[in-house]
């Protein structure tokens, strides 16, 4: 699990660097991808007088990735970029990241669903309000796990501080759930709070994996000494 998370964050970082760094003279990786996409599209169209659906689908996915990674550097409230939201271990960064990053990921997910529709004709995107709500909450849950996981993997924040934050946020959201139940009746905020609490259970699991990893490293250093 920890190795997968390390690979994931490293891959996102490499892709971001590729898109933003200059590959040749003033051409960035983003410019290169766009140029290649246009050349391939023109070549295919000139040969077949039509662009295959699969190419359109791939193009949509690539554009969604570019928009997603480009948004990482977009300033929010003239203070943070989405990348900064991962670096700062604070409640403000956590909430802003959940809201904005989850929205960006949701748009990217809908772009992927549209790409699949172009090729297969199958609609896999949610078509009801309940379906859209559940999909967004799942993304929020995943984003919550990723935000904490980044700090767990980076080793820049003590694990004890992360544990305290998890306990604090769990207590706050559990209080909101109980208050909502008492004031508005059964079911109020149950689903969104349930997803958030689920994310904290996964984060707690990842923290314990990190604790075990650190303990194993200490044992290995002790035996090697």
N, C-alpha and C positions, 0 to 999 in steps of 0.2 A: 504493500500500500504506500509506504513512504517513498520507495523507489519510483513508483508510478507518478506520485505527486511531484517529485524532483524532476522527472523526465518531462512532465507536463509543463511546469513553469519554465524549465530550460528551453523547451521547444517554442513556447510563446515568445520568449525573449529573443531567440535566434530569428524567428520570423519577423518580429518587430524590427530588429536591427537590419535585417536584409532589406525590408521595405523602405527604411529611412536612410540607410547609408548610401553613399555614392559608389556605384559599381564601376562606372566608366565615365571619366570627366565629370560632367554635371548630371549624369543619368543615375537616378536612384533605383533601388530594386522595384519600387512601385512603378516608376516610369517604364522600366524594362518589361514588367509583367503586362502593363497596358499596351505597350508597343507590340509585344509578341502576340497578345490576344487579337489585336486589330489585324496584324499581318496574316495570322492563321485564318481569321474569319474571312478576310478578302480572298485569300487563296482558295479556301473551300468553296466559297460562293462562286468564284470565277470558274471553277472546275465542274461544279454540280448545279449551279444556279439555284442553290438552296443551302441553307445552313442546318445541319442535322440537329435534332432536338437535344441530343446528348451534349453537343458543344454549347448550346444555349444554356443548358443546365449547369455545366461546369463553369461557364462564364459568370452566371449568377452567383454561384458559390464563391468563386474567387472575389467578385466584387463585394460580397457580404463580408468576407474575411478582411478585405482591405478597409472597408468602412468600419468594421469592428476595431481593428488595430489602430486605425487613424483616430478613432474616438478616444482611444486610451490617452492620447496626448492633448485632447481638447480640454480647455480650462472650464471648470465648473465654479460658478459664483466668483470668478476672477481670482480664485485662491488655489484650487486643486485641479490637477489633471487626474484622470482615472488611475493613472499609474501611481500618482502620489497617494491616492486613497488606500493603496495596498501598503505603502511604506509607513504611514502613520498609524500607530496602534492606539487609536482613540475612539470614543463613542461616536463623535461627529464623522470621522472617516468611515466607520463601520456602517452607519445609517446611510450616508451619501452613496457609498459604494453599493449597498443593497438596492437602493432606489435606481440610480443611474445605470449601474453595470447590469443589473437584472433587466432593465428596459432594453439596453443595447443587445444583450444576449437574446432576448425575446424576439427582437426585430431580425437578428441573424437567423434564429430558428425558423421564423416564418419565411425568410428568404430561401432556406434549405427546403422547406416544405413546398414552396412554389416551384423550385427547381425540380423536385421529384414529380410534381404535377405536370410540368412541361414534358417530361420524358414518358411517364407512365399513364397520365390522365387520372391518377388516383389522388383524391384529396385526403391528406393525412392530418391537416391542420384542424384544430378545434373549431367548430362552427357554432357553438352555443356560448352564451355568457358564462355558464358554469364551467364549460370546457376550457375557455380562455383563462378564467380565474385560476383553475387548478393548474394549468400549464405554467402560468406566471408564478404561482406559489412554489411549484417544483423548482423553477429556475432560481427563485429567491433562496430556497433551501440550499441548492447547490452552491450558489454564490456565497452564502454565509459560511459554508464549509471551506470554500476556496480561500476566502479572506483570512480566516483563522489559520488554515493550513499553510498559507504563505509565510505567516509569522512563525509558525512552528518549524517549518523547514529551514527558514533563513537563519535561525539561531540568534536573532538580534533582540528578541524579547525573552526574558526568563520564563520558563515553563510555569513557574508558580504564579506569575502575573497573569498568564493566559488562563490558568485554572480559576483564578479569582474572577476574571472577567466572565468566564463561562458561567460560573455560579451566580454572579451578579445579574447577568442578562437573563438567565433561566428564572431567577427569583422575580425579576421585574415582569417578564412576560407571563409567568404563572399568576402573578398578582393581577395583571390586566385581564387575564382569562377569567379568574374567579370574580373580579369586579364586574366584568361584562355579563357573566352568568347571573349574578345577583341583581343587576340593574335592568338588563334587557331580556332576560330569560334564557332558556336553554338554546344552545347553538351559537350565541353571539361570539364572534371572533374565534370560535373553536377551530375552524379549519386553518386560518392563517397562523394562529399561535401554535397549533399542532405541528405545522411544517417547520416553524422556527425551532421549537423544542426538539424535533427530530434531528435538525441540523446540529444542535448542541450535543446530542447523543453521539453522533458521528465524530464531532470535533473532540469530544472526550476520549473516544476510542483512538483517534489519531494521536492525541497527547500521550496516552498510555503507551502507544507504539514507540513514540519518540523517547519516552522515559526508559523503556526497555532497551532501545538502541544505545542511549547514553550509558546505561549501566553495563551493557555488553562491551562497550568501548573502554570503560574504566577497568573491567575485568581483564580484557586483552592487554591493556597497558601494564596492569599489575603483574600478569603472568610473564609478559615479555621482559619486565624489569627483573 
